[in-house]
Amino acid sequence: MRAFAKDEERGTKSMERNDSAAQDPASRLAALRVEHRDLDVAIDALRSMAAPDQLQLARLKKRKLRLKDEIAVLEDLKIPDIIA
């Protein structure tokens, strides 16, 4: 059952990426920020458990870092390059 959940999760993520390519950068940035905040909540909830799943915690943290990097790229695109 757990393997099926992982496959389903991967399929969802790949679909999100296909949809995200069609989104404009501003709405994609807003969606990434929401997901980043949601991961914060999920990580805090997992940490507060008596015996947190360290593997799941590491995966959530990695995902959060990837989102942070993607947010930074999109924010950089908003700022025009000015040659001085």
Summary of the structure (lengths in Angstrom):
residues: 84
radius of gyration: 15.8
end to end distance: 57.9
largest distance: 57.9
contacts: 176
relative contact order: 0.10
helix: 82%
strand: 0%
